[in-house]
Amino acid sequence: MGALYLVALAIALAGMVVLDRRFRLFFWHPAPHSARRAGIVLVVGVVFFLGWDVAGIRLGIFFRGETAFMTGVQLAPELPLEEVLFLTLLCYLAMNAYGALARVIPLVEERTSAARPRLETTTRDTGEHG
């Protein structure tokens, strides 16, 4: 049971990869060199948050929680192995969310602008102001 959290993080990370692949959100985006750029973004994000964690640990703000669900493997004092997978999952989730929103927002704007002339015509015809 000592690796349950690590396994759960790996499964969630695999889910992010599946969503990315299925909907071509970030790594599989059709733009040229998207996989290379996505890899850079992911690595930079994980390194940034690892630096944040190390700073928090050195300042005495962050501590490793004791639980039977973790492996107990420490990469540094107060920095468990699972933290790297968690940060990777966090960054990948943000990347996929960005990729999804980048597709959804233009569709919503398109629908809104297409509906706007009908709404203006309707309010003019009824004499209402809005």
OpenMM code with the backbone's topology and positions (N, CA, C; nanometers):
from openmm import Vec3, app, unit

residues = "MET GLY ALA LEU TYR LEU VAL ALA LEU ALA ILE ALA LEU ALA GLY MET VAL VAL LEU ASP ARG ARG PHE ARG LEU PHE PHE TRP HIS PRO ALA PRO HIS SER ALA ARG ARG ALA GLY ILE VAL LEU VAL VAL GLY VAL VAL PHE PHE LEU GLY TRP ASP VAL ALA GLY ILE ARG LEU GLY ILE PHE PHE ARG GLY GLU THR ALA PHE MET THR GLY VAL GLN LEU ALA PRO GLU LEU PRO LEU GLU GLU VAL LEU PHE LEU THR LEU LEU CYS TYR LEU ALA MET ASN ALA TYR GLY ALA LEU ALA ARG VAL ILE PRO LEU VAL GLU GLU ARG THR SER ALA ALA ARG PRO ARG LEU GLU THR THR THR ARG ASP THR GLY GLU HIS GLY".split()
positions = [
    Vec3(0.0819, -0.1188, 0.0000),
    Vec3(0.0000, 0.0000, 0.0000),
    Vec3(0.0868, 0.1260, 0.0000),
    Vec3(0.2174, 0.1093, 0.0132),
    Vec3(0.3080, 0.2222, 0.0213),
    Vec3(0.3255, 0.2987, -0.1080),
    Vec3(0.2785, 0.2451, -0.2184),
    Vec3(0.2934, 0.3151, -0.3458),
    Vec3(0.1588, 0.3548, -0.4046),
    Vec3(0.0544, 0.3490, -0.3251),
    Vec3(-0.0802, 0.3770, -0.3756),
    Vec3(-0.0928, 0.5187, -0.4318),
    Vec3(-0.0388, 0.6166, -0.3630),
    Vec3(-0.0460, 0.7554, -0.4095),
    Vec3(0.0326, 0.7720, -0.5394),
    Vec3(0.1487, 0.7101, -0.5477),
    Vec3(0.2305, 0.7167, -0.6686),
    Vec3(0.1563, 0.6538, -0.7866),
    Vec3(0.0929, 0.5406, -0.7640),
    Vec3(0.0159, 0.4732, -0.8694),
    Vec3(-0.1035, 0.5599, -0.9117),
    Vec3(-0.1724, 0.6192, -0.8143),
    Vec3(-0.2865, 0.7057, -0.8456),
    Vec3(-0.2414, 0.8257, -0.9296),
    Vec3(-0.1275, 0.8842, -0.8951),
    Vec3(-0.0750, 0.9962, -0.9732),
    Vec3(-0.0385, 0.9520, -1.1143),
    Vec3(0.0206, 0.8330, -1.1267),
    Vec3(0.0584, 0.7821, -1.2590),
    Vec3(-0.0656, 0.7558, -1.3447),
    Vec3(-0.1717, 0.7044, -1.2843),
    Vec3(-0.2966, 0.6805, -1.3582),
    Vec3(-0.3579, 0.8134, -1.4025),
    Vec3(-0.3595, 0.9110, -1.3138),
    Vec3(-0.4140, 1.0430, -1.3491),
    Vec3(-0.3308, 1.1079, -1.4592),
    Vec3(-0.2003, 1.0929, -1.4516),
    Vec3(-0.1122, 1.1479, -1.5549),
    Vec3(-0.1373, 1.0782, -1.6889),
    Vec3(-0.1585, 0.9468, -1.6854),
    Vec3(-0.1917, 0.8736, -1.8076),
    Vec3(-0.3236, 0.9245, -1.8654),
    Vec3(-0.4178, 0.9584, -1.7782),
    Vec3(-0.5441, 1.0163, -1.8247),
    Vec3(-0.5240, 1.1488, -1.8950),
    Vec3(-0.4320, 1.2307, -1.8435),
    Vec3(-0.4008, 1.3584, -1.9094),
    Vec3(-0.3427, 1.3342, -2.0483),
    Vec3(-0.2578, 1.2329, -2.0607),
    Vec3(-0.1982, 1.2001, -2.1908),
    Vec3(-0.3078, 1.1546, -2.2877),
    Vec3(-0.3992, 1.0717, -2.2393),
    Vec3(-0.5083, 1.0229, -2.3248),
    Vec3(-0.5961, 1.1392, -2.3716),
    Vec3(-0.6322, 1.2289, -2.2801),
    Vec3(-0.7129, 1.3450, -2.3188),
    Vec3(-0.6390, 1.4331, -2.4198),
    Vec3(-0.5104, 1.4534, -2.3958),
    Vec3(-0.4297, 1.5341, -2.4863),
    Vec3(-0.4263, 1.4699, -2.6246),
    Vec3(-0.4038, 1.3415, -2.6290),
    Vec3(-0.3946, 1.2700, -2.7572),
    Vec3(-0.5291, 1.2711, -2.8292),
    Vec3(-0.6348, 1.2432, -2.7552),
    Vec3(-0.7687, 1.2330, -2.8154),
    Vec3(-0.8144, 1.3658, -2.8751),
    Vec3(-0.7949, 1.4738, -2.8012),
    Vec3(-0.8454, 1.6039, -2.8448),
    Vec3(-0.7370, 1.6965, -2.9012),
    Vec3(-0.6137, 1.6442, -2.9121),
    Vec3(-0.5014, 1.7208, -2.9684),
    Vec3(-0.4892, 1.8575, -2.9018),
    Vec3(-0.4744, 1.8542, -2.7692),
    Vec3(-0.4768, 1.9764, -2.6912),
    Vec3(-0.3421, 2.0471, -2.6812),
    Vec3(-0.2345, 1.9709, -2.6595),
    Vec3(-0.1057, 2.0384, -2.6384),
    Vec3(0.0084, 1.9649, -2.7071),
    Vec3(0.0458, 1.8475, -2.6593),
    Vec3(0.1555, 1.7735, -2.7222),
    Vec3(0.1179, 1.7318, -2.8645),
    Vec3(-0.0074, 1.6942, -2.8862),
    Vec3(-0.0506, 1.6476, -3.0170),
    Vec3(-0.1233, 1.7556, -3.0963),
    Vec3(-0.1084, 1.8807, -3.0576),
    Vec3(-0.1708, 1.9909, -3.1308),
    Vec3(-0.1144, 1.9907, -3.2724),
    Vec3(-0.1978, 2.0193, -3.3719),
    Vec3(-0.1504, 2.0111, -3.5107),
    Vec3(-0.0497, 2.1190, -3.5519),
    Vec3(-0.0263, 2.2189, -3.4703),
    Vec3(0.0703, 2.3235, -3.5059),
    Vec3(0.2109, 2.2649, -3.5170),
    Vec3(0.2942, 2.3223, -3.6028),
    Vec3(0.4318, 2.2720, -3.6169),
    Vec3(0.5093, 2.2805, -3.4853),
    Vec3(0.5872, 2.1801, -3.4583),
    Vec3(0.6749, 2.1737, -3.3413),
    Vec3(0.5996, 2.1797, -3.2083),
    Vec3(0.4712, 2.1451, -3.2076),
    Vec3(0.3930, 2.1568, -3.0846),
    Vec3(0.4433, 2.0613, -2.9767),
    Vec3(0.4871, 1.9424, -3.0126),
    Vec3(0.5359, 1.8471, -2.9122),
    Vec3(0.6628, 1.8999, -2.8452),
    Vec3(0.7509, 1.9577, -2.9226),
    Vec3(0.8747, 2.0126, -2.8654),
    Vec3(0.8436, 2.1293, -2.7718),
    Vec3(0.7570, 2.2193, -2.8172),
    Vec3(0.7189, 2.3339, -2.7335),
    Vec3(0.6464, 2.2886, -2.6073),
    Vec3(0.5590, 2.1908, -2.6217),
    Vec3(0.4857, 2.1399, -2.5055),
    Vec3(0.5819, 2.0766, -2.4059),
    Vec3(0.6803, 2.0037, -2.4553),
    Vec3(0.7803, 1.9444, -2.3667),
    Vec3(0.8577, 2.0499, -2.2894),
    Vec3(0.8936, 2.1568, -2.3579),
    Vec3(0.9658, 2.2663, -2.2915),
    Vec3(0.8779, 2.3305, -2.1849),
    Vec3(0.7523, 2.3574, -2.2194),
    Vec3(0.6599, 2.4180, -2.1232),
    Vec3(0.6425, 2.3283, -2.0012),
    Vec3(0.6270, 2.1993, -2.0238),
    Vec3(0.6085, 2.1054, -1.9126),
    Vec3(0.7319, 2.1023, -1.8227),
    Vec3(0.8488, 2.0912, -1.8803),
    Vec3(0.9724, 2.0856, -1.8012),
    Vec3(0.9933, 2.2164, -1.7251),
    Vec3(0.9732, 2.3287, -1.7907),
    Vec3(0.9905, 2.4582, -1.7235),
    Vec3(0.8918, 2.4716, -1.6074),
    Vec3(0.7683, 2.4299, -1.6283),
    Vec3(0.6686, 2.4363, -1.5214),
    Vec3(0.7048, 2.3496, -1.4025),
    Vec3(0.7470, 2.2268, -1.4285),
    Vec3(0.7836, 2.1355, -1.3198),
    Vec3(0.9064, 2.1876, -1.2455),
    Vec3(1.0058, 2.2344, -1.3187),
    Vec3(1.1270, 2.2892, -1.2550),
    Vec3(1.0924, 2.4123, -1.1713),
    Vec3(1.0053, 2.4980, -1.2232),
    Vec3(0.9635, 2.6162, -1.1475),
    Vec3(0.8988, 2.5752, -1.0153),
    Vec3(0.8043, 2.4832, -1.0213),
    Vec3(0.7345, 2.4429, -0.8993),
    Vec3(0.8239, 2.3627, -0.8048),
    Vec3(0.9192, 2.2872, -0.8583),
    Vec3(1.0164, 2.2205, -0.7711),
    Vec3(1.1018, 2.3244, -0.6984),
    Vec3(1.1424, 2.4287, -0.7696),
    Vec3(1.2155, 2.5378, -0.7054),
    Vec3(1.1317, 2.6050, -0.5975),
    Vec3(1.0061, 2.6232, -0.6268),
    Vec3(0.9121, 2.6810, -0.5300),
    Vec3(0.9057, 2.5920, -0.4050),
    Vec3(0.8950, 2.4605, -0.4271),
    Vec3(0.8902, 2.3662, -0.3146),
    Vec3(1.0183, 2.3712, -0.2323),
    Vec3(1.1320, 2.3713, -0.2997),
    Vec3(1.2607, 2.3751, -0.2289),
    Vec3(1.2713, 2.5037, -0.1475),
    Vec3(1.2293, 2.6157, -0.2051),
    Vec3(1.2318, 2.7420, -0.1308),
    Vec3(1.1406, 2.7344, -0.0090),
    Vec3(1.0225, 2.6777, -0.0277),
    Vec3(0.9296, 2.6627, 0.0847),
    Vec3(0.9823, 2.5702, 0.1925),
    Vec3(1.0511, 2.4649, 0.1522),
    Vec3(1.1100, 2.3712, 0.2487),
    Vec3(1.2212, 2.4406, 0.3268),
    Vec3(1.3076, 2.5126, 0.2567),
    Vec3(1.4182, 2.5825, 0.3241),
    Vec3(1.3694, 2.6909, 0.4201),
    Vec3(1.2574, 2.7526, 0.3875),
    Vec3(1.2006, 2.8551, 0.4750),
    Vec3(1.1185, 2.7952, 0.5893),
    Vec3(1.1044, 2.6636, 0.5877),
    Vec3(1.0286, 2.5973, 0.6933),
    Vec3(0.8780, 2.6063, 0.6756),
    Vec3(0.8329, 2.6340, 0.5540),
    Vec3(0.6899, 2.6463, 0.5268),
    Vec3(0.6300, 2.5119, 0.4860),
    Vec3(0.7011, 2.4364, 0.4022),
    Vec3(0.6509, 2.3087, 0.3514),
    Vec3(0.7147, 2.1937, 0.4277),
    Vec3(0.6327, 2.0949, 0.4605),
    Vec3(0.6797, 1.9735, 0.5259),
    Vec3(0.6157, 1.8539, 0.4575),
    Vec3(0.6873, 1.7438, 0.4600),
    Vec3(0.6346, 1.6196, 0.4031),
    Vec3(0.5354, 1.5614, 0.5016),
    Vec3(0.4180, 1.5275, 0.4515),
    Vec3(0.3173, 1.4639, 0.5361),
    Vec3(0.3438, 1.3152, 0.5485),
    Vec3(0.3276, 1.2608, 0.6658),
    Vec3(0.3458, 1.1173, 0.6882),
    Vec3(0.2164, 1.0442, 0.6549),
    Vec3(0.2249, 0.9459, 0.5658),
    Vec3(0.1097, 0.8643, 0.5308),
    Vec3(0.1563, 0.7281, 0.4824),
    Vec3(0.0727, 0.6303, 0.5022),
    Vec3(0.1057, 0.4941, 0.4596),
    Vec3(0.0882, 0.4762, 0.3091),
    Vec3(0.0305, 0.5740, 0.2420),
    Vec3(0.0033, 0.5637, 0.0987),
    Vec3(0.1216, 0.6048, 0.0127),
    Vec3(0.2247, 0.6611, 0.0718),
    Vec3(0.3410, 0.7086, -0.0030),
    Vec3(0.4561, 0.6094, 0.0083),
    Vec3(0.5478, 0.6151, -0.0882),
    Vec3(0.6583, 0.5200, -0.0930),
    Vec3(0.7612, 0.5438, 0.0172),
    Vec3(0.7745, 0.6660, 0.0621),
    Vec3(0.8771, 0.6995, 0.1604),
    Vec3(1.0091, 0.7391, 0.0970),
    Vec3(1.0165, 0.7340, -0.0364),
    Vec3(1.1378, 0.7729, -0.1084),
    Vec3(1.1462, 0.9252, -0.1093),
    Vec3(1.2612, 0.9757, -0.0635),
    Vec3(1.2823, 1.1201, -0.0574),
    Vec3(1.3879, 1.1598, -0.1604),
    Vec3(1.3563, 1.2597, -0.2426),
    Vec3(1.4539, 1.3123, -0.3379),
    Vec3(1.5472, 1.4114, -0.2706),
    Vec3(1.4969, 1.4757, -0.1677),
    Vec3(1.5701, 1.5707, -0.0843),
    Vec3(1.4953, 1.5734, 0.0488),
    Vec3(1.5539, 1.6316, 0.1507),
    Vec3(1.4794, 1.6396, 0.2769),
    Vec3(1.3436, 1.7080, 0.2567),
    Vec3(1.2398, 1.6431, 0.3029),
    Vec3(1.1015, 1.6925, 0.2947),
    Vec3(1.0459, 1.6978, 0.1523),
    Vec3(1.1138, 1.6357, 0.0555),
    Vec3(1.0679, 1.6360, -0.0835),
    Vec3(1.0491, 1.4916, -0.1307),
    Vec3(0.9263, 1.4413, -0.1223),
    Vec3(0.9023, 1.3022, -0.1616),
    Vec3(0.9005, 1.2830, -0.3136),
    Vec3(0.9256, 1.1633, -0.3551),
    Vec3(0.9232, 1.1251, -0.4965),
    Vec3(0.7891, 1.1606, -0.5603),
    Vec3(0.6831, 1.1398, -0.4885),
    Vec3(0.5486, 1.1644, -0.5419),
    Vec3(0.5268, 1.3103, -0.5813),
    Vec3(0.6016, 1.4007, -0.5201),
    Vec3(0.5857, 1.5432, -0.5503),
    Vec3(0.6180, 1.5730, -0.6966),
    Vec3(0.7166, 1.5050, -0.7522),
    Vec3(0.7533, 1.5282, -0.8926),
    Vec3(0.6385, 1.4869, -0.9845),
    Vec3(0.5785, 1.3710, -0.9573),
    Vec3(0.4644, 1.3283, -1.0386),
    Vec3(0.3449, 1.4208, -1.0190),
    Vec3(0.3220, 1.4653, -0.8959),
    Vec3(0.2122, 1.5579, -0.8698),
    Vec3(0.2313, 1.6882, -0.9470),
    Vec3(0.3514, 1.7425, -0.9443),
    Vec3(0.3779, 1.8674, -1.0153),
    Vec3(0.3673, 1.8492, -1.1663),
    Vec3(0.4098, 1.7343, -1.2153),
    Vec3(0.3954, 1.7037, -1.3575),
    Vec3(0.2481, 1.6970, -1.3949),
    Vec3(0.1686, 1.6305, -1.3111),
    Vec3(0.0249, 1.6227, -1.3344),
    Vec3(-0.0379, 1.7624, -1.3312),
    Vec3(-0.0002, 1.8416, -1.2357),
    Vec3(-0.0534, 1.9772, -1.2228),
    Vec3(-0.0229, 2.0601, -1.3480),
    Vec3(0.1006, 2.0551, -1.3936),
    Vec3(0.1398, 2.1322, -1.5122),
    Vec3(0.0699, 2.0793, -1.6374),
    Vec3(0.0613, 1.9476, -1.6507),
    Vec3(-0.0037, 1.8887, -1.7680),
    Vec3(-0.1526, 1.9226, -1.7688),
    Vec3(-0.2147, 1.9214, -1.6524),
    Vec3(-0.3551, 1.9594, -1.6423),
    Vec3(-0.3749, 2.1040, -1.6878),
    Vec3(-0.2872, 2.1927, -1.6446),
    Vec3(-0.2961, 2.3332, -1.6853),
    Vec3(-0.2759, 2.3469, -1.8361),
    Vec3(-0.1828, 2.2711, -1.8922),
    Vec3(-0.1580, 2.2758, -2.0357),
    Vec3(-0.2804, 2.2271, -2.1139),
    Vec3(-0.3404, 2.1162, -2.0698),
    Vec3(-0.4590, 2.0643, -2.1366),
    Vec3(-0.5770, 2.1603, -2.1225),
    Vec3(-0.5918, 2.2203, -2.0053),
    Vec3(-0.7004, 2.3169, -1.9844),
    Vec3(-0.6822, 2.4359, -2.0773),
    Vec3(-0.5600, 2.4833, -2.0907),
    Vec3(-0.5317, 2.5937, -2.1824),
    Vec3(-0.5669, 2.5536, -2.3262),
    Vec3(-0.5242, 2.4344, -2.3667),
    Vec3(-0.5541, 2.3876, -2.5021),
    Vec3(-0.7033, 2.3762, -2.5274),
    Vec3(-0.7773, 2.3290, -2.4275),
    Vec3(-0.9225, 2.3165, -2.4419),
    Vec3(-0.9884, 2.4539, -2.4486),
    Vec3(-0.9487, 2.5436, -2.3605),
    Vec3(-1.0075, 2.6783, -2.3599),
    Vec3(-0.9747, 2.7551, -2.4875),
    Vec3(-0.8558, 2.7326, -2.5408),
    Vec3(-0.8173, 2.8002, -2.6647),
    Vec3(-0.9084, 2.7592, -2.7795),
    Vec3(-0.9687, 2.6422, -2.7702),
    Vec3(-1.0649, 2.5993, -2.8719),
    Vec3(-1.2064, 2.6441, -2.8404),
    Vec3(-1.2437, 2.6402, -2.7151),
    Vec3(-1.3822, 2.6678, -2.6756),
    Vec3(-1.4141, 2.8166, -2.6828),
    Vec3(-1.3243, 2.9022, -2.6377),
    Vec3(-1.3523, 3.0458, -2.6330),
    Vec3(-1.3859, 3.1031, -2.7718),
    Vec3(-1.3103, 3.0719, -2.8775),
    Vec3(-1.3503, 3.1237, -3.0100),
    Vec3(-1.4881, 3.0725, -3.0547),
    Vec3(-1.5231, 2.9495, -3.0196),
    Vec3(-1.6548, 2.8971, -3.0556),
    Vec3(-1.7652, 2.9732, -2.9843),
    Vec3(-1.7442, 3.0025, -2.8567),
    Vec3(-1.8429, 3.0788, -2.7805),
    Vec3(-1.8544, 3.2196, -2.8362),
    Vec3(-1.7413, 3.2818, -2.8672),
    Vec3(-1.7445, 3.4163, -2.9254),
    Vec3(-1.8152, 3.4168, -3.0608),
    Vec3(-1.7918, 3.3125, -3.1381),
    Vec3(-1.8564, 3.3021, -3.2697),
    Vec3(-2.0068, 3.2894, -3.2550),
    Vec3(-2.0510, 3.2062, -3.1629),
    Vec3(-2.1951, 3.1910, -3.1395),
    Vec3(-2.2569, 3.3190, -3.0868),
    Vec3(-2.1858, 3.3857, -2.9975),
    Vec3(-2.2362, 3.5097, -2.9403),
    Vec3(-2.2480, 3.6171, -3.0478),
    Vec3(-2.1467, 3.6314, -3.1315),
    Vec3(-2.1518, 3.7343, -3.2358),
    Vec3(-2.2539, 3.6984, -3.3427),
    Vec3(-2.2761, 3.5711, -3.3691),
    Vec3(-2.3771, 3.5301, -3.4671),
    Vec3(-2.5175, 3.5557, -3.4133),
    Vec3(-2.5364, 3.5423, -3.2829),
    Vec3(-2.6678, 3.5630, -3.2225),
    Vec3(-2.6965, 3.7107, -3.2000),
    Vec3(-2.5943, 3.7932, -3.1904),
    Vec3(-2.6107, 3.9357, -3.1594),
    Vec3(-2.6980, 4.0094, -3.2625),
    Vec3(-2.6796, 3.9933, -3.3932),
    Vec3(-2.7658, 4.0653, -3.4884),
    Vec3(-2.9131, 4.0268, -3.4733),
    Vec3(-2.9417, 3.9016, -3.4462),
    Vec3(-3.0803, 3.8588, -3.4261),
    Vec3(-3.1388, 3.9245, -3.3033),
    Vec3(-3.0604, 3.9344, -3.1968),
    Vec3(-3.1090, 3.9968, -3.0746),
    Vec3(-3.1359, 4.1454, -3.0977),
    Vec3(-3.0473, 4.2142, -3.1675),
    Vec3(-3.0658, 4.3560, -3.1946),
    Vec3(-3.1883, 4.3794, -3.2816),
    Vec3(-3.2111, 4.2945, -3.3810),
    Vec3(-3.3271, 4.3053, -3.4674),
    Vec3(-3.4542, 4.2832, -3.3874),
    Vec3(-3.4536, 4.1851, -3.3005),
    Vec3(-3.5708, 4.1537, -3.2191),
    Vec3(-3.6057, 4.2691, -3.1272),
    Vec3(-3.5075, 4.3286, -3.0613),
    Vec3(-3.5365, 4.4385, -2.9703),
    Vec3(-3.5799, 4.5638, -3.0466),
    Vec3(-3.5311, 4.5858, -3.1676),
    Vec3(-3.5741, 4.7003, -3.2484),
    Vec3(-3.7181, 4.6825, -3.2939),
    Vec3(-3.7508, 4.5588, -3.3311),
    Vec3(-3.8870, 4.5319, -3.3801),
    Vec3(-3.9911, 4.5502, -3.2701),
    Vec3(-3.9582, 4.5175, -3.1465),
    Vec3(-4.0553, 4.5271, -3.0374),
    Vec3(-4.0538, 4.6624, -2.9713),
    Vec3(-3.9563, 4.7447, -3.0046),
    Vec3(-3.9480, 4.8770, -2.9458),
    Vec3(-3.8856, 4.8790, -2.8082),
    Vec3(-3.8325, 4.7644, -2.7630),
    Vec3(-3.7675, 4.7580, -2.6319),
    Vec3(-3.6245, 4.8070, -2.6449),
    Vec3(-3.5750, 4.8583, -2.5360),
    Vec3(-3.4348, 4.9005, -2.5328),
    Vec3(-3.3586, 4.8036, -2.4459),
    Vec3(-3.2357, 4.7608, -2.4892),
    Vec3(-3.1622, 4.6647, -2.4066),
    Vec3(-3.0194, 4.6699, -2.4209),
] * unit.nanometer
topology = app.Topology()
chain = topology.addChain("A")
for resn in residues:
    res = topology.addResidue(resn, chain)
    for name in ("N", "CA", "C"):
        topology.addAtom(name, app.Element.getBySymbol(name[0]), res)
